[in-house]
Structures are given as structure tokens and as C-alpha cells.
């Protein structure tokens, strides 16, 4: 261990006053990343973190080597058909980024993924586009319906603002068209003459849809959303009949359709927005399918005529046992994507004899007790097979096609795991914790089969619990480096997520947000009561809104954990949600409440916001990881939090801050850089669990 003293941030008090409450913020000055003093402080924190973790260098290298040797580095994805081509991506050993490719269709089945593919065309090489940049990300990779042109957008800083270019795939030349400052996604007109894209406002909210006709200047504004709660997006429907403009807040939706054959026409609204009504639209050729919550919290499925899109007729009524997440429509069938019993589900509805009618849902079943099944890439309107993904805590990510006529499944590819790993040596469990109010909270666990349930197992407990986002079980090669050293990895499926339906989300947001935190503590306590572990052998981990969770439980129950990893953590939540000029704030009011106008929301958020609630108590070890260019959770939040922990916490304060100076919300962009970042975190966790040997 290093004897280097931790950095001490200067105190520069600023008063914040709302609803008669005055809060003195000593570290808000750290928000200005153009200030040399701020950058010097962040660099000093990095130097301190490097020094304090220098003894883990050999372990980090060992883990990085394990990840590298277990990963098939020269590989390709399963080709997906669209029109006359199979599309896929390649990775090449030694290169950071993927290469997008395609090959002409020759036969009914996709080409094999275990070697070279004759006739391959390279669409984009991410390594060439990245050049010497420290960061690289693509915002869209979108081939025109006729396969002639490729629209792609690039971000080289991590601020999620992209420059869109058009490539002629016949010649390989770039067209003169260049569109700066665009957002994620794009959509082509049916004839490929026009590209639609979105732009963001100063608060990073995508609020405008623009139309660009190739070879012209003076793009046309198609739609602008003035309500600061709403985002906009644009896409081309699977059957290429309509451009779909989606507007949505956390609670309310509105969808407009534009004839893809007439891109200069006027969009038509499907149904005007109604406060609290969410709906998605799927173009089913002869009708529209509408997934909505107008009459059921867990969403119903309705049909609507193309010429009267607001006239909805119920096809499937919503129920309390399953949450309808979405539908995929094709010429001869519809696939339902649902959630039931804290697991995901796919079901087939075939076209019936009568025009516009469908048969009953036929559920795809699986043998494992815990798993995740999800829609794959399905671009072909007339396809007779459906592509889906499958994984579990012990089953690597797998891609299947199911023949819709026979029900036969074909495994196209399973993520290779090299290095002599025997996957039969691991097992998974589902257990249930009981929260203080009696609610049963599911926990998914994975461990080596020989790990004893003797109250001494080291555990990494992961959680998120916001935005109705579900942390469904997934397989991870890097996680094997924990499991092989005897660690149990557990996921707490806490309220605020969507694992058990809409009510699970509703009971973990706004003025019930504290349920998210107490559920996580209950999960940690269950692991002790069920003889898995003891508190000092449990490391909690979460990122973004899950980082808020980490900060909150560190304040609420520091005795329940031996360590906490908070990645890009939303730990200064109240300050952020009070400032409508900051990115995402107004949009977020429907998730957290509006503390600017509502004193009850202000008081409630202040009661749990991690930064305001740091006290003179003993905290577990804490590692906070952030990115200087993150536009979603600013680096200043963990920087302030760490500074306050150092100044306030009692006893030995073991808190580290690591700031990626060239990265965005998702961390480093290159896969090898990302593996090293993961290895850093895993080594710290193993050190905290007293397992830090290479």
C-alpha cells in the first residue's frame, strides 16, 4: 500500500435554498471542467488511485489475460438478412473495434460463422474511422432500402454528439453530404433519396426530426417537440411502408407515421398524446398493432386500421400475470415479447384465416429455471423464421432461428468461451429476499458448484432498480475471473426495475424510491441469513442510476457491505434534478418528481440523495469510477461525493476516485481498453474480498 496522502478538495461554500431549506455545498465548484484547478484535482485523484492500487497490477494483468484468452478475438456475428444481403460484423485480434460487413444472399441459410466468407464487402472499419482518437463510437449504421448507400455517424469525444456521413457502397466513396451535431439513429426514405435524423437541444434532449435530401443544402425541420419532458426518435418500419416518428416522456407517448414513399409529405398522428398513456406502434401491413397501457397497467395489444389509426380494437387484454413489452410484426405472424415471473418470454401469434386476425399465443419454452430470451435482429418482412437470443448466468449468449411453420429451433451460434473453461462447473440459483414491508424480492446467483453455502462465501451483489429497466440474467466472460476465485455473483432484482411488471417499477420511483434501496439492503441481509456470506464479504456494485443505489445504501446500511463499487454514479441527484438547464433534468422529473416546484418531492429526495446524506459514520471501502466527458451523469457528482466522504466520514476512510479523461457514459470505447477497465474493477473487488492473489 502507498503512503501517499489522499487529495483534499478545497471547500468553497455555496448556499442552495429551496422551500425554506438551506443546504451549504462545499464542492459545487468542481463542476467547471474548464477550470485548471478542477482538472488538477481530478488528476491528483487518479494519481492517488493508481498509487493505492499499484499492488494489484499483477492481478489486473492476470485478469486481463484471462479475459483475452477466453474470448475468441477474431470472430463474427451471425449474419442477418435484409433484402439481397446478409449483414454482420467482424472482430479481429489486436484491433479495438468491430468491422461491419455484408455478403450477397446465396441460398436460404446464413453463411457459416467459423471462417472467411467469399464475396464479403466491408462497409465500415471502426479501427480506420477511429484513427488515433482515444474514443470512438458509432451513432448509426443504416443501409438504404435498396442497399446502395450507407449512412453512419461518428463520435470521437464521448459526448454523444455525432457527425453523419453517407457512403456510396458501389464505389466506396463518401458523398459530399455531411451532417454535424446529430443524435443517435437515422431512417431512410423508401427510395433512398432522403435521410431523416434527430438533433438535441442544450439539455441533450433529442427534440427535432430533420429531413435531408441527398445532394442538397437547407435541410427541412419535420417536427420539433417543445415539451421539455419528451424525446423524439425516427425509424423506418420493417415493411418499409412508413417512417415512424416517436415522441415520448417517461409516462406519455405519441407516434406519427409518414409514407416512406413520399418523404416530403406530412406525418399523421396515430393517437394524440394523453397524459399517462404510453403506446408503441408496429406496422403490420394491413393494419397497425398498438401496445398500450390505456386500459391495463401491464399493457394490452390492440389493432387499428391504417386509415383510422386512432380507432383501437383490443386483441389481447392486459393482465396482472404478465407485462407486454412489445411486438414484432411480419407478413404471416406476430411475435409477442413479454415478462412473466421475473423472466422474459417470447410467444408466436400466427395469422388466422380471416384477414387481420391472429391465432392464440404459442409460448417458446426453455429448460433452465433462470434465463433471458429476447428478440434478435429480424429485418425481413416476409421471413418464415424468427431470430432470437438466449442466455443465462451459466449459458453463453446464443443465437437461434425458430421455424415458424414447424417450431423447430436451430442454434446458429453460441458465444465461444476458450481457455479450457468447463461451463458445467458453474451453477445458478434463484432465491427470494423479504423486504421490510413483506415484499418478496428475487435474487439471481451464480457460483462454482464447489462453493460451499457455509456463511463465508465472498459475494459481489449487483443492482440497478430504475426506469423499469430489468437486470435479467446474462453470461459474462470477465465474470468468470470472479467465479473461478470462489466469488458468488448475485443480482438483486429490486423495485424500480421492471422484473415483476409495471407495479414493480411504480413502487420504486417518485415518492416510493426508497424501496429500491431497502430492497437491496434486504437482498444483502438475505445472503447472510441464508448462509451464503457475511457482511464484510459482500461487495455491492452498480452504475449510473445503480450508482445512486450504491451511494444510498452506503449511507443507509454501511455495516451491510465490505465494499462498494459505484460506476458513473448518480450520487448528487437532488442538485441535478433541481437544475432544469442540465441535461436530462426535465425529462427525469417523471421518474424522480420535481423538487423545484414540489416541497414534498424536495424533502423526499433530500432524505436519500447520497451527497446530502454523507455523515460521520464508518463507511465500507468505496471505488467510484467516472468519465470526464459523460453527458448523462456528470463527473462532478462522484467527484463531490468522494470529496465529502473524505471530509466527513468517521474512522479510516478508504475511498478512491478514478476518472477516465477520454471516455463517455459507457467508459472506454475500445474493447481492449474496456477489458483493462473491467480488470481494474475486478481486481479491486477481489482485494476487498481478501482474494487479491494473481
C-alpha positions in Angstrom: 0.0 0.0 0.0 1.1 3.5 -0.7 1.7 6.1 2.0 0.6 8.9 -0.4 -1.9 11.1 1.2 -5.3 11.5 -0.5 -6.1 14.7 -2.3 -8.1 17.3 -0.3 -10.5 19.3 -2.3 -10.8 22.9 -1.3 -14.1 24.0 0.4 -15.8 26.8 -1.4 -19.2 27.1 0.2 -22.2 27.9 -1.9 -25.7 28.1 -0.5 -28.6 26.4 -2.2 -32.0 27.4 -0.9 -35.4 25.8 -1.8 -38.7 25.6 0.1 -37.2 27.2 3.1 -34.3 24.7 3.3 -30.7 25.9 3.0 -28.0 23.5 2.0 -24.4 24.5 2.0 -22.5 22.9 -0.8 -18.7 23.0 -0.3 -17.7 21.3 -3.6 -20.0 22.5 -6.3 -17.0 24.4 -7.7 -15.8 21.1 -9.1 -18.4 21.3 -11.8 -16.3 23.5 -14.1 -14.1 21.1 -16.1 -12.5 24.1 -17.9 -11.0 25.2 -14.6 -7.4 24.2 -14.3 -7.8 23.7 -10.6 -10.6 21.2 -11.2 -8.6 19.2 -13.8 -5.6 19.2 -11.4 -7.8 17.8 -8.6 -9.1 15.0 -10.9 -5.6 14.1 -12.0 -4.4 14.1 -8.4 -7.2 11.7 -7.5 -6.2 9.5 -10.4 -2.6 9.6 -9.2 -3.7 8.6 -5.7 -5.9 5.8 -7.0 -3.0 4.5 -9.1 -0.7 4.6 -6.1 -3.2 2.9 -3.8 -3.9 0.1 -6.3 -0.4 -0.4 -7.5 -0.1 -3.6 -5.6 -2.9 -5.0 -7.8 -1.0 -4.6 -11.0 -0.1 -8.2 -11.4 -3.6 -9.3 -10.6 -5.1 -6.8 -13.1 -2.7 -8.2 -15.8 -3.7 -11.8 -14.9 -7.4 -10.9 -15.2 -6.9 -9.1 -18.5 -5.0 -12.1 -19.8 -7.9 -14.4 -18.6 -10.4 -12.3 -20.4 -8.3 -12.1 -23.6 -7.5 -15.9 -23.6 -11.2 -16.9 -23.0 -12.5 -14.5 -25.7 -12.5 -15.5 -29.4 -11.0 -12.3 -30.6 -11.2 -12.9 -34.3 -14.9 -13.6 -34.7 -18.1 -12.6 -36.5 -21.7 -12.1 -35.6 -24.5 -14.3 -37.0 -25.4 -12.8 -40.4 -28.9 -11.2 -40.5 -30.7 -10.9 -43.8 -32.1 -7.7 -45.2 -33.1 -7.6 -48.9 -30.4 -9.1 -51.1 -27.7 -9.2 -48.4 -26.6 -10.9 -45.2 -25.2 -8.3 -42.8 -22.8 -9.0 -39.9 -19.8 -7.6 -38.1 -16.3 -8.9 -37.6 -13.7 -8.5 -34.8 -10.0 -9.1 -35.5 -7.5 -10.0 -32.8 -5.4 -6.9 -31.9 -8.0 -4.4 -33.2 -10.1 -2.4 -30.8 -13.3 -2.0 -32.9 -15.6 -4.1 -35.0 -15.8 -4.2 -38.8 -19.2 -4.0 -40.4 -19.6 -6.3 -43.4 -22.2 -7.9 -45.8 -22.3 -10.6 -48.5 -24.8 -11.3 -51.2 -27.6 -13.8 -50.4 -26.9 -17.2 -51.9 -29.3 -19.8 -50.5 -31.8 -19.9 -47.7 -29.4 -20.2 -44.7 -27.0 -17.6 -43.4 -23.3 -18.2 -44.1 -21.3 -20.1 -41.6 -19.6 -18.0 -38.9 -16.5 -20.2 -38.5 -14.2 -18.8 -41.2 -13.8 -16.5 -44.2 -17.0 -15.6 -46.2 -16.4 -15.5 -50.0 -17.6 -12.3 -51.6 -17.5 -10.3 -48.4 -17.9 -6.5 -48.6 -16.5 -4.3 -45.9 -19.0 -1.5 -45.1 -17.2 0.2 -42.3 -13.9 -0.5 -40.4 -14.2 1.1 -37.0 -10.5 0.9 -36.5 -9.9 3.1 -39.6 -12.6 5.5 -38.6 -11.2 5.8 -35.0 -7.7 6.5 -36.2 -5.6 7.9 -33.3 -8.6 9.0 -31.3 -8.7 7.9 -27.7 -12.5 7.4 -28.0 -14.7 6.2 -30.9 -18.4 5.4 -31.1 -21.0 4.9 -33.8 -24.4 6.5 -33.5 -26.0 4.9 -36.6 -25.1 2.3 -39.2 -28.0 2.4 -41.6 -28.1 0.9 -45.2 -30.7 2.4 -47.6 -33.6 0.0 -48.5 -32.1 -0.6 -52.0 -28.7 -1.5 -50.5 -26.8 1.3 -52.4 -26.0 3.8 -49.6 -24.7 3.6 -46.1 -25.5 6.3 -43.5 -23.2 6.3 -40.5 -22.3 8.7 -37.7 -19.2 9.0 -35.5 -18.4 10.5 -32.1 -14.7 10.9 -31.3 -15.0 12.5 -27.8 -17.6 10.6 -25.8 -20.2 13.5 -25.7 -22.7 11.6 -27.8 -22.9 14.2 -30.5 -22.2 12.6 -33.9 -21.3 13.7 -37.4 -23.3 11.8 -40.1 -21.8 10.9 -43.5 -23.1 9.0 -46.5 -21.1 6.3 -48.3 -21.7 5.0 -51.8 -21.3 1.3 -51.3 -20.8 0.6 -55.0 -17.8 2.9 -55.3 -16.7 3.2 -51.7 -16.7 7.0 -52.0 -18.1 9.4 -49.5 -20.8 11.7 -50.8 -20.4 15.4 -50.1 -23.3 15.3 -47.6 -22.0 15.9 -44.0 -24.4 16.5 -41.1 -22.8 17.6 -37.9 -24.2 17.6 -34.3 -26.7 14.8 -34.9 -28.1 12.3 -32.4 -28.3 8.5 -32.4 -30.2 6.8 -35.1 -31.5 7.6 -38.6 -34.1 6.5 -41.1 -34.1 6.3 -44.9 -37.0 7.0 -47.2 -38.1 4.0 -49.3 -36.2 5.1 -52.4 -33.0 6.1 -50.6 -33.1 9.7 -51.7 -33.7 11.1 -48.2 -32.3 10.5 -44.8 -34.1 11.5 -41.5 -32.2 12.3 -38.3 -32.6 13.9 -34.9 -30.9 16.7 -33.1 -30.5 17.5 -29.4 -31.1 20.8 -27.5 -28.7 22.3 -25.0 -30.1 19.9 -22.3 -29.0 16.9 -24.5 -32.7 16.1 -25.3 -33.4 14.8 -28.8 -36.2 17.3 -29.7 -36.1 17.7 -33.5 -36.5 15.5 -36.6 -34.9 16.7 -39.7 -35.1 15.7 -43.4 -32.0 15.8 -45.6 -32.3 15.2 -49.3 -29.0 13.9 -50.7 -27.0 16.4 -52.7 -28.9 19.4 -51.4 -28.4 22.1 -48.8 -31.0 23.5 -46.5 -32.4 20.5 -44.5 -36.0 20.7 -43.6 -37.3 20.6 -40.0 -40.0 17.9 -40.0 -41.0 18.0 -36.3 -40.0 19.8 -33.1 -41.1 18.8 -29.6 -41.4 21.8 -27.4 -42.4 20.0 -24.2 -39.1 19.5 -22.4 -40.3 16.2 -20.9 -40.4 14.5 -24.3 -37.7 12.9 -26.5 -38.1 12.2 -30.2 -36.8 9.4 -32.4 -37.3 8.3 -36.0 -37.2 4.9 -37.7 -38.3 3.0 -40.9 -40.8 0.3 -40.3 -39.8 -3.3 -41.0 -42.0 -3.5 -44.1 -40.5 -0.1 -45.3 -44.0 1.3 -45.7 -43.8 4.1 -43.2 -41.3 6.4 -41.4 -42.3 6.3 -37.7 -41.6 9.4 -35.5 -41.9 8.5 -31.9 -42.3 11.1 -29.1 -42.3 10.0 -25.5 -41.8 11.1 -21.9 -41.4 8.7 -19.0 -45.2 8.5 -18.8 -46.8 9.5 -22.1 -46.3 8.6 -25.8 -47.3 9.9 -29.2 -46.5 8.4 -32.6 -46.7 9.9 -36.1 -46.4 8.0 -39.4 -45.2 9.3 -42.7 -45.5 7.5 -46.0 -41.9 6.3 -46.7 -42.6 6.6 -50.5 -43.3 10.3 -50.1 -40.7 11.6 -47.6 -41.7 15.3 -48.3 -45.3 14.5 -47.2 -47.0 15.4 -43.9 -46.8 13.0 -40.9 -50.1 11.7 -39.5 -50.6 11.1 -35.8 -51.7 7.6 -34.7 -53.3 8.9 -31.4 -52.8 12.3 -29.8 -51.0 12.1 -26.5 -53.0 11.6 -23.4 -51.2 12.2 -20.1 -50.1 8.9 -18.6 -50.9 6.8 -21.7 -47.9 5.1 -23.3 -48.1 3.3 -26.6 -45.9 1.8 -29.3 -46.9 1.1 -32.9 -45.9 -1.8 -35.1 -46.9 -1.6 -38.8 -48.4 -5.0 -39.7 -49.0 -4.3 -43.4 -52.8 -4.3 -43.5 -53.2 -2.8 -40.0 -51.4 -1.3 -37.1 -50.6 -3.1 -33.9 -50.7 -1.0 -30.7 -49.1 -2.0 -27.4 -50.6 0.4 -24.8 -51.5 0.9 -21.2 -54.7 2.9 -21.7 -56.7 0.2 -20.0 -54.2 -2.0 -18.2 -51.0 -1.2 -16.2 -49.2 -4.2 -17.7 -50.2 -3.1 -21.3 -52.7 -4.5 -23.8 -52.4 -5.2 -27.5 -54.8 -3.6 -29.9 -55.3 -3.3 -33.7 -56.1 -0.2 -35.7 -57.0 0.4 -39.4 -54.4 2.1 -41.5 -56.9 4.8 -42.4 -58.1 5.3 -38.9 -55.1 4.7 -36.6 -56.7 6.1 -33.5 -59.6 3.6 -33.6 -58.2 0.8 -31.4 -59.7 -2.7 -31.0 -58.4 -4.9 -28.3 -56.7 -8.0 -29.5 -55.1 -9.2 -26.2 -56.2 -7.8 -22.9 -53.6 -6.8 -20.3 -53.4 -8.9 -17.2 -51.6 -9.0 -13.8 -49.5 -12.1 -14.5 -47.5 -10.8 -17.5 -46.1 -7.5 -18.7 -46.3 -7.0 -22.5 -43.1 -5.4 -23.6 -43.6 -5.2 -27.4 -44.5 -7.0 -30.6 -42.7 -7.7 -33.9 -45.0 -7.9 -36.9 -44.3 -9.9 -40.1 -46.2 -10.8 -43.2 -47.6 -14.1 -41.7 -47.1 -13.8 -38.0 -46.6 -11.6 -34.9 -44.1 -12.3 -32.0 -45.0 -11.1 -28.5 -42.3 -10.1 -26.2 -43.4 -10.4 -22.6 -42.3 -10.7 -19.0 -43.7 -13.2 -16.5 -42.5 -14.4 -13.1 -39.3 -12.3 -13.3 -38.3 -13.9 -16.6 -38.7 -12.8 -20.2 -40.9 -14.7 -22.7 -41.5 -14.9 -26.5 -44.8 -16.2 -28.0 -45.9 -16.7 -31.6 -49.2 -15.5 -32.9 -49.9 -16.8 -36.4 -52.1 -15.1 -39.0 -55.5 -16.8 -39.0 -57.8 -17.4 -42.0 -59.7 -14.2 -41.7 -57.9 -11.0 -42.8 -56.4 -9.2 -39.9 -57.0 -11.9 -37.3 -54.5 -14.0 -35.4 -54.3 -17.3 -33.5 -53.6 -17.7 -29.8 -50.1 -17.0 -28.5 -47.8 -20.1 -28.5 -45.1 -19.6 -25.9 -41.5 -20.7 -26.6 -40.4 -22.8 -23.5 -36.9 -23.4 -22.2 -35.4 -25.9 -19.7 -33.3 -23.7 -17.4 -35.0 -22.2 -14.4 -33.3 -18.8 -14.8 -32.7 -17.4 -18.3 -33.2 -14.4 -20.6 -34.8 -14.7 -24.0 -35.1 -11.6 -26.3 -35.8 -10.6 -29.9 -32.9 -10.8 -32.2 -32.3 -8.9 -35.5 -35.3 -9.6 -37.8 -35.3 -7.2 -40.7 -37.1 -9.3 -43.3 -40.9 -8.7 -43.6 -41.6 -12.0 -45.4 -39.3 -14.1 -43.2 -40.6 -17.5 -42.2 -38.1 -17.8 -39.3 -37.7 -15.7 -36.2 -34.3 -14.9 -34.8 -33.9 -14.7 -31.0 -31.2 -14.5 -28.4 -30.9 -16.7 -25.3 -28.6 -16.6 -22.3 -28.4 -17.4 -18.6 -25.9 -16.9 -15.9 -24.3 -20.2 -17.0 -25.1 -20.3 -20.7 -23.2 -18.0 -23.1 -25.1 -15.7 -25.4 -26.8 -17.9 -28.0 -28.5 -17.0 -31.3 -31.3 -19.2 -32.6 -33.7 -19.3 -35.5 -37.1 -20.8 -35.0 -39.0 -22.1 -38.0 -42.5 -20.7 -37.6 -44.2 -23.4 -39.6 -42.7 -26.4 -37.7 -41.5 -24.8 -34.4 -38.0 -26.4 -35.0 -35.2 -24.4 -33.4 -31.7 -24.1 -34.9 -28.8 -22.9 -32.9 -26.8 -20.6 -35.2 -24.1 -19.6 -32.7 -23.2 -19.6 -29.1 -20.6 -17.2 -27.7 -17.3 -19.2 -27.6 -15.6 -19.5 -24.3 -11.9 -20.5 -24.8 -9.1 -21.3 -22.4 -10.4 -24.7 -21.4 -13.3 -23.4 -19.3 -15.7 -26.1 -18.3 -19.1 -24.4 -18.0 -20.6 -27.4 -16.3 -18.6 -26.5 -13.3 -20.9 -23.5 -12.6 -24.5 -23.4 -11.3 -27.2 -20.8 -10.9 -29.8 -20.2 -8.2 -33.0 -18.2 -7.7 -33.7 -17.0 -4.2 -36.1 -14.5 -2.6 -35.4 -11.9 0.0 -38.1 -10.4 2.1 -38.2 -6.6 2.3 -39.3 -4.8 5.5 -42.8 -4.3 4.1 -43.1 -8.1 3.3 -42.4 -7.8 -0.4 -40.5 -10.8 -1.8 -37.5 -9.6 -3.9 -35.9 -12.1 -6.4 -32.2 -12.6 -6.4 -30.3 -14.5 -9.1 -27.0 -16.1 -8.2 -24.2 -17.9 -10.0 -21.2 -19.7 -8.5 -18.8 -22.6 -8.9 -20.5 -25.8 -7.9 -18.0 -26.4 -5.2 -18.6 -23.1 -3.4 -20.0 -24.0 0.0 -23.0 -22.4 1.4 -21.3 -22.0 4.8 -21.7 -18.4 5.6 -18.2 -17.5 4.3 -18.5 -17.2 0.6 -17.3 -13.9 -0.9 -20.1 -12.2 -2.9 -20.5 -9.4 -5.5 -24.1 -8.1 -5.3 -25.2 -6.1 -8.3 -28.2 -3.9 -8.6 -29.9 -1.1 -10.6 -33.6 -0.6 -9.9 -34.7 2.4 -12.0 -36.5 3.3 -15.2 -38.3 -0.1 -15.4 -35.0 -1.5 -16.7 -34.6 -5.1 -15.7 -31.3 -6.7 -14.9 -32.1 -10.0 -16.5 -29.6 -12.8 -16.1 -26.7 -12.7 -18.5 -23.5 -14.6 -19.1 -20.2 -12.8 -18.8 -16.7 -14.0 -19.7 -15.0 -11.4 -17.4 -17.2 -12.6 -14.5 -15.5 -16.0 -14.7 -12.4 -14.3 -13.2 -14.5 -13.8 -10.1 -16.3 -17.1 -10.1 -13.0 -19.1 -10.5 -11.7 -17.4 -7.4 -14.7 -18.6 -5.4 -16.8 -15.5 -5.6 -20.6 -15.7 -5.8 -22.1 -13.2 -8.2 -25.7 -12.1 -7.4 -28.2 -9.8 -9.0 -30.8 -8.2 -6.7 -34.0 -7.6 -8.9 -35.2 -4.7 -6.8 -38.2 -2.4 -7.2 -37.8 0.4 -9.6 -36.8 -2.1 -12.3 -39.4 -4.0 -14.3 -38.7 -7.6 -13.5 -42.1 -8.3 -12.0 -44.3 -5.9 -14.1 -45.3 -2.3 -14.1 -46.2 -2.3 -10.4 -42.6 -3.3 -9.6 -41.4 -0.1 -11.3 -44.2 2.1 -9.9 -43.3 1.0 -6.3 -39.6 2.1 -6.8 -39.9 5.6 -8.2 -41.0 9.1 -7.2 -42.2 9.0 -3.6 -41.6 5.3 -3.2 -37.9 5.4 -4.4 -36.6 4.4 -1.0 -38.0 0.9 -1.7 -35.2 0.5 -4.2 -32.6 1.0 -1.6 -34.2 -1.0 1.2 -34.8 -3.9 -1.2 -31.1 -4.0 -2.0 -30.2 -4.0 1.7 -32.8 -6.8 2.2 -31.1 -8.8 -0.5 -27.7 -8.4 1.2 -29.2 -9.4 4.5 -30.8 -12.4 2.9 -27.4 -13.6 1.7 -26.2 -13.6 5.3 -29.3 -15.1 6.7 -29.3 -17.9 4.0 -25.8 -18.8 5.0 -24.2 -17.6 1.8 -21.9 -14.9 3.3 -21.3 -12.3 6.0 -21.4 -8.5 5.6 -17.7 -7.9 5.3 -17.5 -10.5 2.5 -20.1 -8.7 0.3 -19.2 -6.0 -2.3 -22.1 -4.0 -3.7 -21.8 -2.8 -7.3 -24.0 -0.6 -9.6 -23.7 2.0 -12.2 -25.5 5.2 -13.3 -28.8 5.1 -11.6 -27.4 2.0 -10.0 -24.6 4.2 -8.7 -27.3 6.3 -6.9 -28.3 3.0 -5.3 -24.7 2.4 -4.2 -24.4 5.8 -2.6 -27.8 5.5 -0.9 -27.1 2.1 0.6 -23.6 3.1 1.7 -25.4 5.8 3.8 -28.3 3.7 4.8 -26.6 0.5 5.8 -22.8 0.8 5.6 -22.5 -2.2 8.0 -24.1 -4.5 5.4 -21.1 -4.3 3.0 -17.4 -4.7 2.9 -17.0 -2.6 -0.2 -19.0 -0.6 -2.8 -18.2 0.0 -6.5 -20.1 3.0 -7.9 -19.7 3.4 -11.7 -20.6 6.7 -13.3 -22.8 7.2 -10.2 -25.8 9.5 -10.0 -24.9 10.4 -6.4 -25.7 14.2 -6.5 -29.2 13.5 -7.6 -31.0 16.4 -5.9 -28.6 19.1 -7.2 -29.1 17.7 -10.7 -32.9 17.4 -10.6 -33.2 20.9 -9.2 -31.5 22.4 -12.3 -33.6 22.3 -15.5 -30.7 23.7 -17.6 -28.8 20.4 -17.0 -29.0 17.5 -19.5 -32.0 15.2 -18.9 -33.3 17.0 -15.8 -36.8 18.0 -17.0 -37.3 14.6 -18.6 -36.3 13.0 -15.3 -39.0 14.8 -13.3 -41.4 12.0 -14.2 -39.0 9.4 -12.7 -38.0 11.2 -9.5 -40.5 14.0 -9.1 -40.0 17.8 -9.5 -38.2 19.1 -6.4 -38.0 22.5 -7.8 -41.8 23.0 -7.5 -42.9 20.4 -5.0 -41.6 20.7 -1.4 -42.7 17.1 -0.6 -40.5 15.8 -3.5 -37.7 18.1 -2.4 -37.8 16.8 1.1 -38.1 13.2 0.0 -35.2 13.4 -2.4 -33.0 15.1 0.1 -33.7 12.3 2.5 -32.0 9.8 0.2 -29.7 11.7 -2.2 -26.2 10.3 -1.4 -24.3 13.5 -1.4 -26.5 15.3 1.1 -26.6 12.4 3.4 -22.9 11.6 3.9 -22.4 11.6 7.7 -19.7 11.0 10.3 -20.1 7.2 10.3 -17.8 4.4 9.3 -18.2 3.6 5.6 -17.1 0.5 3.7 -14.3 0.7 1.1 -15.6 2.7 -1.9 -14.4 2.8 -5.5 -16.0 5.5 -7.7 -15.4 5.4 -11.4 -16.5 8.2 -13.8 -15.8 9.8 -17.2 -14.8 13.4 -17.8 -17.0 13.6 -21.0 -20.1 11.8 -19.7 -23.1 13.8 -20.8 -25.6 11.8 -18.7 -24.1 11.6 -15.2 -21.5 14.4 -15.0 -18.1 13.5 -13.4 -18.8 16.2 -10.8 -21.3 14.1 -9.0 -18.8 11.4 -7.9 -16.0 14.0 -7.5 -18.1 15.9 -5.0 -19.3 12.8 -3.3 -15.7 11.5 -2.8 -14.5 14.9 -1.5 -17.4 15.0 1.0 -16.8 11.4 2.1 -13.1 12.2 2.8 -14.0 15.3 4.8 -16.9 13.8 6.8 -16.7 10.0 7.3 -15.5 8.6 10.6 -12.6 6.4 11.1 -10.4 5.1 8.3 -11.7 6.5 5.0 -10.8 4.2 2.2 -12.3 5.9 -0.8 -10.9 6.1 -4.4 -12.0 8.1 -7.4 -10.9 7.1 -10.9 -11.8 9.5 -13.7 -11.4 8.3 -17.3 -10.2 11.5 -19.0 -11.1 10.3 -22.6 -14.5 8.4 -22.3 -18.2 8.8 -22.1 -21.1 7.3 -20.1 -20.2 3.7 -21.1 -16.5 4.1 -20.2 -13.6 3.4 -22.6 -14.7 2.6 -26.2 -12.1 0.1 -27.4 -12.6 -3.5 -26.4 -9.1 -4.0 -25.1 -9.3 -0.7 -23.2 -12.7 -1.8 -21.8 -11.2 -5.1 -20.7 -8.5 -3.3 -18.8 -11.1 -1.1 -17.1 -13.1 -4.2 -16.1 -9.9 -5.9 -14.8 -9.2 -2.8 -12.7 -12.6 -3.1 -11.1 -12.5 -6.9 -10.6 -9.0 -6.7 -9.0 -10.3 -4.0 -6.6 -13.3 -6.2 -5.7 -11.0 -9.3 -5.1 -8.7 -7.2 -3.0 -11.7 -6.0 -0.9 -12.8 -9.6 -0.5 -9.2 -10.6 0.6 -8.7 -12.7 -2.6 -6.1 -10.5 -4.3 -3.7 -13.1 -5.5 -2.9 -13.4 -9.2 
